[in-house]
Amino acid sequence: MPRTARLEELGLPFHVIVQGIERRRIFDDDADRADLHARCRRVFAETGIDVLAWAWMPNHAHLVLRPLRHGLGRAMQRVLCGYARAYNLRHGRVGRLFRDRFWSRPVESDEDLLALVAYVLLNPVRGGLVPDIAALERHAWTSLVELMEPADRRAPLVDVAAALAPFGAHADVATTALLGLLAGRLAATDGILPVPRAALSLGECERRDLAVGGTFALRLRTRTVESALRERASVAAVRQRLLARGWTLDGVVARAAAICGARAQPVRTGSRARVHVEARALAAHFACAYLRSSAAEVARATGIARQSVVDARERGRASAEARGLSWEAFYSGGPPRVRACVSDAVPSAT
C-alpha cells in the first residue's frame, strides 16, 4: 500500500515524533542523547529549520519544528540515519532502531501551538523522569532548560527567540508565561492522563493527551492548514500553467539575465560578477518557487554548488521584493527564445 504524502508547507510548525522500533529504547545513556542533540542542531541549522521545542524520552523523542527553507523529510532522514548508525556502532547492535518513518502533523492554530509546546515539555513529568516542574527546569533533555538557563554546557538546539515569541515580547515575561502554562496544563491533566496507551497509535496518543489538556484543535481542520493546502494546490496549478506555456529552467535563467541586463552564459557558468550573481539569485527564486525546480537542477543550470542554491534563492526573493517584481511580471510574455544552454545572447525581457 503506498504511503500517504506528507504536508510539508514551509513556515508552518509541525509536531514530529520519532519512536524506537517495537517501542524499545533509543537512548541508553547521556552520550546517546547528546549525539542526537548535536545532530539535530547541525542538520537543522544547515537546512533552515527552526526548533520551537524538544524533549528526549527513553524510547521516543518529540520535536516542534518550523521548516523555513526545506521540507522536513530529508533533514529528518539525515538526522535519524546518522544517529542510528552511530548508536549501533556504540552499542554493538545491528538492524533498525526507529519505528518506520517519523510521525508528523501540522500545528493548526496559535492555541494548538501553545498546547503542543506544553505537551512536549511536560513529557518527562508525565513519564516519571522528573517529579515536578521545578525539577523539569533543571532537566537536561528538554528545551525548557535551554530557555531557563545560560547555555554554558552546550549550544542550544531550540531557537530561543522563536520559542519564546508566542509567550511575550520580553524574555522574562515570556518564560514566566511559559511556566504558568506548564503548571496550568499539568494541574488540568493531573490524575487523568495516565491512561492505557499501549494499543494507541502516535497520533491517537497525542490527540487524547491534547484533548484532555483542554484543546480540541486536533479535531478540526482549521484555517491554517486549509490555507496551506490551498496554497499548495495553487502553486501546483501555477507550475502546470508555466510548463504548458513552454517555460523551462533555461528560460528562467535567460529571463533573469535579461532583467538584470546581463548575458545568460556567464549566469549559467558560475560567474562571480555582481550582475551575474544577482541574475542567478532571481533565477533560483523564480525557478524553485514557481517552476518547482529542485536545488540540484538549479545548481546544474547556474554552475554553482547545490548547497549555495538556498542562499541564492533567499537573495533572489529579497531582490524581487525590492524590485516590486511579482511572479506574474517575471513570467509575463512567455518564455524567451533560448537557442542553447551556452547562448551568450541577451534575451528580450518581454
C-alpha positions, -999 to +999 in steps of 0.1 A: +000+000+000+015+034-010+025+058+017+005+090+022+024+121+011+033+144+039+021+180+041+055+199+044+045+235+040+073+259+046+068+283+075+042+260+092+051+245+126+050+207+128+049+182+157+074+154+150+077+122+169+104+095+164+099+062+182+120+032+188+111+000+169+088-021+190+088+008+214+123-001+225+148+024+240+165+047+216+188+062+243+210+041+266+229+070+282+236+107+280+262+102+253+233+090+231+211+119+240+240+144+234+246+128+200+210+132+188+210+168+202+242+177+182+230+161+150+197+179+151+214+212+158+238+208+129+214+195+103+185+219+112+209+248+110+221+237+076+186+232+063+168+262+077+146+246+103+136+264+135+133+243+166+105+256+189+105+228+215+120+193+220+121+165+246+141+133+247+123+103+263+137+069+268+121+053+238+110+083+217+117+119+210+094+149+205+103+180+183+082+210+173+098+222+141+092+250+116+108+244+082+117+277+065+138+267+035+134+229+030+108+203+040+113+180+070+118+148+051+154+149+040+166+167+072+150+141+094+164+113+072+199+127+077+194+130+115+178+096+121+200+075+097+232+091+111+221+086+146+210+050+141+244+041+126+263+057+154+241+042+180+245+007+166+283+011+165+284+024+201+263-004+214+273-033+192+239-039+177+226-043+141+193-036+125+167-009+126+165+014+155+134+035+147+098+025+140+090+032+103+091+069+092+089+097+117+054+108+126+044+144+119+014+166+118+010+204+112+002+228+140-033+241+132-037+273+153-019+296+178-039+278+206-027+244+193+009+256+192+008+267+229-008+234+239+016+214+219+047+231+234+033+224+269+026+188+260+061+183+247+079+199+276+057+181+302+066+147+288+094+140+314+070+148+342+042+126+329+067+099+321+081+099+356+116+111+347+112+141+370+088+148+398+076+183+391+081+215+371+108+228+394+129+196+386+118+199+349+135+233+347+168+216+356+163+185+335+189+184+308+169+168+280+142+192+271+143+226+255+130+242+288+165+241+303+178+260+273+152+287+278+157+290+316+195+287+320+225+302+302+239+279+275+271+272+294+270+234+289+262+232+252+249+252+223+211+253+224+191+232+200+160+254+205+157+287+187+153+307+219+137+339+203+113+319+182+104+296+211+096+324+235+079+347+209+044+332+214+046+339+252+057+375+253+079+402+238+105+401+266+123+370+278+114+374+315+077+379+307+077+350+282+094+325+305+071+334+333+041+329+310+055+296+298+060+282+333+025+293+341+011+275+311+030+243+321+017+245+357-019+250+344-017+221+319-002+198+345-029+207+370-056+202+344-045+167+335-033+155+369-048+121+376-064+119+341-036+114+316-021+081+329-045+060+307-039+028+288-020+038+257-003+006+246-027+000+217-028+036+205-010+050+176+012+080+180-014+103+165-041+089+188-019+093+219-012+129+210-049+136+202-060+121+235-034+140+256-041+173+240-079+169+241-078+161+278-054+191+283-082+214+271-077+219+233-097+204+206-077+219+178-067+184+165-104+175+160-108+203+134-090+212+102-086+249+109-079+278+087-041+275+090-040+240+074-067+248+049-048+278+038-016+258+034-034+231+014-050+258-009-016+274-013+000+241-023-027+234-048-023+270-062+015+265-066+009+232-084-016+249-108+008+278-115+036+253-124+013+235-148+004+267-165+040+277-169+050+244-183+021+245-207+033+279-219+068+264-226+087+276-196+119+257-188+147+263-163+169+276-191+142+301-200+140+312-164+178+318-163+176+337-196+147+359-183+166+367-151+197+376-170+177+399-193+160+417-163+195+423-148+209+435-181+233+405-183+243+379-207+229+345-200+261+325-205+280+338-175+250+333-153+249+297-163+286+291-157+290+305-122+305+339-129+310+359-097+304+393-113+278+412-093+253+414-121+255+377-128+252+368-091+220+389-089+206+373-120+214+339-107+196+347-074+165+358-093+166+326-114+169+305-083+140+322-066+115+321-095+126+286-106+123+270-072+092+289-060+070+286-092+085+262-116+093+239-086+128+232-099+150+213-074+181+227-058+202+202-078+186+213-111+192+250-104+228+242-094+234+225-127+217+253-147+237+281-130+271+265-124+271+268-086+272+243-057+239+227-047+243+240-011+246+275-024+212+274-040+194+280-007+212+313-001+208+323-037+171+317-035+167+339-004+187+367-021+165+363-052+133+366-031+146+398-015+157+412-048+123+405-064+106+422-035+129+452-037+122+455-075+085+450-070+088+420-093+059+396-090+059+361-104+032+373-130+055+400-142+086+378-143+068+351-164+048+376-185+050+375-223+060+338-225+095+323-223+124+339-241+138+321-271+168+300-258+189+286-286+211+266-263+223+265-228+255+281-239+240+311-257+255+345-249+226+364-264+207+387-241+171+376-244+142+400-246+127+409-213+093+407-229 
